[in-house]
Amino acid sequence: MKDNKIYITWEEVFRMLDNIDTPENTVYGIPKGGMILTAFLDHAVVTHIPSEATIFLDDIIDSGKTMKLYVEKYPGTPFHALINKVGSKEDYLKYSNYWVVFPWEVDHPGEQEETIEENIIRQLQYIGEDPNREGLKETPARIVRSWDEIYSGYNKNPKDILTTFTDYNGYDQIVLLKNFEFFSMCEHHMLPFFGKAHVAYIPDKKVIGISKLARLVDIFARRLQIQERIGEQVTTTLMKELQPLGAACIIEASHLCMRMRGVNKQHSIMVTSSIKGAFMTDPTAKEELMQLIK
């Protein structure tokens, strides 16, 4: 046991496997732990067709959701696992508070956790898919690569992109970049929301390149987010780094968590605003900003 994990040895695997009544014909190994186990059943015929299985074999029953999917789809076919955290009282007491790590999940016991790709495989199993079918074999790796881009904002510091200039001839009117697109992921359901943003500031002593306003929004948007927070993070950063007379960020976005699930409102648009400084205290400045955005 280490770091709230229990590392199972190969010897323990074989002993647990001996305690499972595996008939001398068709066993279906649940991807991927169960498939590994079937390789050690020299008396059993391993199948890749669940409907022909005499039993289902998995490495662990954790939440019980994977088992429920198979039992409901193939009633009457027994479901067995080396470790059953929701069944056997003995297993429950021994393993319930720990993350179980099997020997095929590590190079050296205690040194390597389940990879992120393996975690995604478990998610595919949960929704009822076969991670080993042709279209899904490379999906876990593709998802990880896409996350490197979608969530790239975590690895960027907004201060690093805000190169400022002081030689700008004292311009003191509104600087606005409007109608530029952005994409983000809702932290509540990990579903996309997207739309357009408008970012403005009134210079005092510094200005920045106009493209940096769009980059600033992207840094914060490429994280798990709520729309309100993005605008607040943008204006807070501008006020801190530029010391402008005022800063504003207005966002209009469509949320797939409202379109694909829940209330299922297909044409809803959420509008949020974060305004600071002169845009908050000077009605004339705020009105001018609103007119420019239209």
C-alpha positions in Angstrom: 0.0 0.0 0.0 1.4 3.5 -0.9 -0.2 6.9 -1.4 -3.7 5.5 -0.8 -3.1 2.8 -3.5 -2.9 -1.0 -3.2 -0.6 -2.7 -5.7 -1.7 -6.2 -6.7 1.1 -8.7 -7.5 1.0 -11.3 -10.2 0.9 -14.0 -7.5 -2.3 -12.4 -6.1 -3.8 -12.2 -9.6 -3.3 -15.9 -10.2 -4.6 -16.8 -6.7 -7.7 -14.7 -7.2 -8.3 -16.1 -10.7 -8.2 -19.6 -9.3 -11.1 -18.7 -7.0 -13.3 -17.8 -9.9 -15.3 -20.6 -11.5 -14.4 -20.2 -15.2 -16.3 -22.8 -17.3 -14.5 -24.7 -19.9 -15.9 -22.8 -22.9 -16.7 -19.2 -23.6 -15.4 -16.4 -21.5 -15.7 -12.7 -22.5 -13.0 -10.5 -21.0 -14.2 -7.0 -20.3 -11.7 -4.5 -22.0 -9.1 -4.2 -21.0 -8.3 -5.8 -17.6 -10.6 -8.7 -18.2 -9.1 -9.4 -21.6 -5.7 -9.6 -20.0 -7.0 -12.1 -17.5 -8.5 -14.4 -20.2 -5.0 -14.9 -21.6 -4.2 -17.0 -18.5 -7.3 -19.2 -18.9 -5.8 -22.0 -21.0 -8.9 -24.2 -20.5 -11.3 -21.5 -21.8 -12.2 -20.3 -25.2 -11.9 -16.5 -25.3 -14.5 -14.7 -27.4 -14.8 -11.1 -28.6 -18.6 -11.5 -29.0 -20.4 -10.7 -25.7 -23.6 -12.4 -26.7 -21.8 -15.8 -26.9 -20.2 -15.5 -23.5 -20.8 -18.1 -20.7 -19.5 -15.6 -18.2 -18.1 -12.0 -18.2 -14.7 -11.6 -16.6 -13.3 -8.2 -15.4 -10.4 -7.2 -13.2 -12.4 -5.1 -10.8 -16.0 -4.1 -10.0 -15.5 -0.6 -8.6 -18.6 1.5 -8.8 -20.5 -1.3 -10.4 -21.6 0.7 -13.4 -19.7 -1.4 -16.0 -21.2 -4.6 -14.5 -24.7 -3.1 -14.6 -24.3 -2.2 -18.4 -23.4 -5.8 -19.3 -25.9 -7.5 -16.9 -28.8 -5.4 -18.2 -27.8 -6.0 -21.8 -27.1 -9.7 -21.3 -29.3 -10.9 -18.5 -28.5 -14.3 -17.1 -24.8 -14.2 -18.0 -22.7 -14.2 -14.8 -20.3 -11.3 -14.2 -17.1 -12.0 -12.3 -14.1 -10.0 -11.3 -10.9 -10.5 -9.3 -12.0 -7.8 -6.9 -15.6 -6.8 -6.2 -15.7 -3.6 -4.2 -19.5 -3.5 -4.2 -20.1 -7.2 -3.5 -18.0 -9.2 -1.2 -17.8 -7.8 2.3 -14.2 -9.0 2.5 -13.2 -7.3 -0.7 -15.1 -4.2 0.3 -13.4 -3.8 3.6 -9.9 -4.5 2.1 -10.1 -2.4 -1.0 -12.9 0.1 -0.7 -10.8 3.1 0.4 -8.0 2.5 -2.0 -7.1 2.8 -5.7 -6.3 -0.7 -6.8 -3.3 -1.0 -9.2 -2.9 -4.2 -11.1 0.6 -5.4 -12.2 -0.1 -4.8 -15.9 -0.7 -1.1 -15.1 2.8 -0.5 -13.9 6.4 -1.0 -15.1 7.6 -1.2 -11.5 5.1 -1.6 -8.7 4.6 1.6 -6.8 6.1 3.8 -9.5 3.5 4.3 -12.2 -0.2 5.0 -12.0 -2.8 4.1 -14.6 -2.1 6.2 -17.7 -4.6 8.9 -18.8 -5.2 6.8 -22.0 -6.2 3.8 -19.8 -8.5 6.1 -17.8 -10.2 7.1 -21.1 -10.6 3.5 -22.0 -12.6 3.0 -18.8 -14.8 5.9 -19.8 -15.5 4.3 -23.1 -16.5 1.1 -21.3 -18.8 3.1 -19.1 -20.9 4.5 -22.0 -21.2 1.0 -23.4 -18.6 1.0 -26.1 -15.9 -1.5 -27.1 -12.6 0.3 -26.9 -11.0 -2.4 -29.1 -13.1 -1.8 -32.2 -11.3 -0.3 -35.1 -12.8 3.2 -34.9 -11.9 3.5 -31.2 -8.4 1.9 -30.9 -6.6 5.2 -31.3 -9.3 7.4 -29.7 -7.7 7.6 -26.2 -4.4 8.9 -27.6 -6.3 11.3 -29.9 -8.3 12.7 -27.0 -5.1 13.4 -25.0 -3.5 15.2 -27.9 -6.7 17.3 -28.3 -6.7 18.2 -24.6 -3.1 19.5 -25.0 -4.6 22.2 -27.3 -8.1 22.7 -25.8 -6.7 23.2 -22.3 -3.4 24.9 -23.3 -4.3 27.9 -21.2 -3.2 26.2 -18.0 0.4 26.3 -19.3 0.4 30.0 -20.2 0.9 33.1 -18.1 -1.1 36.1 -19.3 1.7 38.4 -18.2 4.0 36.9 -20.7 2.0 38.0 -23.7 1.2 41.6 -22.6 4.1 43.4 -24.0 3.4 47.1 -23.4 4.4 50.3 -25.2 4.6 53.8 -23.7 5.3 55.7 -26.9 1.8 56.1 -28.3 1.4 59.8 -28.4 -0.9 60.0 -25.4 -4.0 58.3 -27.0 -6.7 58.3 -24.3 -9.8 57.1 -26.1 -11.4 53.6 -26.2 -9.4 50.8 -27.7 -11.8 48.0 -28.7 -11.4 44.6 -30.3 -14.8 43.3 -31.0 -16.6 40.3 -32.5 -13.7 37.8 -32.3 -14.5 34.2 -31.8 -13.5 32.0 -28.8 -14.1 28.5 -27.6 -14.1 27.1 -24.1 -15.2 24.1 -22.0 -17.8 24.3 -19.3 -16.4 23.1 -16.0 -19.7 21.7 -14.9 -20.2 19.1 -17.7 -17.0 19.4 -19.8 -19.1 20.4 -22.8 -18.1 23.3 -25.1 -19.4 26.8 -25.1 -18.4 29.2 -27.8 -19.3 32.6 -29.3 -17.8 36.0 -29.6 -16.0 38.4 -27.3 -15.5 42.2 -27.2 -12.5 43.5 -25.1 -11.8 47.2 -24.6 -9.7 49.5 -22.5 -8.9 53.2 -22.1 -5.1 53.8 -22.1 -3.5 55.8 -19.4 0.3 55.3 -19.7 0.5 52.0 -21.7 -0.9 50.3 -24.7 -0.5 46.8 -26.1 -0.7 45.2 -29.5 -4.3 44.7 -30.5 -3.9 41.0 -31.1 -2.9 40.5 -27.5 -6.5 41.2 -26.4 -7.7 38.1 -28.4 -4.7 36.1 -27.0 -5.6 37.1 -23.5 -9.2 35.8 -23.9 -7.8 32.5 -25.4 -5.5 31.9 -22.4 -8.4 32.0 -20.0 -10.9 30.3 -22.3 -8.6 27.3 -22.9 -9.3 26.0 -19.4 -12.3 24.5 -17.7 -14.4 27.6 -17.2 -17.6 29.4 -16.6 -18.4 32.3 -18.9 -18.6 34.9 -16.1 -15.1 34.1 -14.9 -13.4 34.5 -18.2 -14.6 38.2 -18.5 -13.5 38.9 -14.9 -10.1 37.4 -15.4 -9.5 39.4 -18.6 -10.4 42.8 -17.1 -8.6 42.1 -13.8 -5.4 41.2 -15.8 -5.7 44.4 -18.0 -6.2 46.6 -15.0 -3.2 45.1 -13.2 -0.8 45.0 -16.1 -1.7 48.2 -18.1 -3.1 50.4 -15.3 -5.7 51.8 -17.8 -8.4 54.2 -17.0 -10.9 51.4 -17.6 -11.3 47.9 -19.0 -14.2 45.9 -20.3 -14.9 42.4 -21.5 -18.3 41.4 -22.9 -19.0 37.9 -24.0 -21.9 36.3 -26.0 -21.9 32.5 -26.1 -23.9 29.4 -26.8 -23.6 26.6 -24.3 -23.9 22.9 -25.5 -24.7 21.9 -22.0 -28.0 23.8 -22.6 -28.5 22.5 -26.1 -27.5 18.8 -25.8 -29.0 18.1 -22.4 -30.9 19.7 -19.6 -33.4 22.4 -20.8 -32.5 21.7 -24.5 -32.8 25.3 -25.6 -31.3 25.4 -29.0 -31.2 29.2 -29.7 -30.2 30.6 -26.3 -27.3 33.0 -26.0 -25.7 33.9 -22.7 -24.3 37.5 -22.4 -22.0 38.5 -19.6 -20.0 41.6 -19.0 -17.1 42.6 -16.7 -16.4 46.4 -16.6 -13.9 48.2 -14.4 -12.6 51.7 -13.9 -14.1 54.5 -16.1 -16.5 52.1 -17.8 -18.1 51.6 -14.4 -17.9 55.1 -13.1 -18.4 57.2 -16.2 -21.8 56.7 -17.9 -20.6 58.5 -21.0 -17.7 56.1 -21.4 -19.9 53.1 -20.9 -22.5 54.4 -23.4 -19.8 55.0 -26.0 -18.5 51.4 -25.5 -22.0 50.0 -26.0 -22.5 52.0 -29.2 -19.1 50.9 -30.6 -19.9 47.2 -29.9 -23.3 47.3 -31.8 
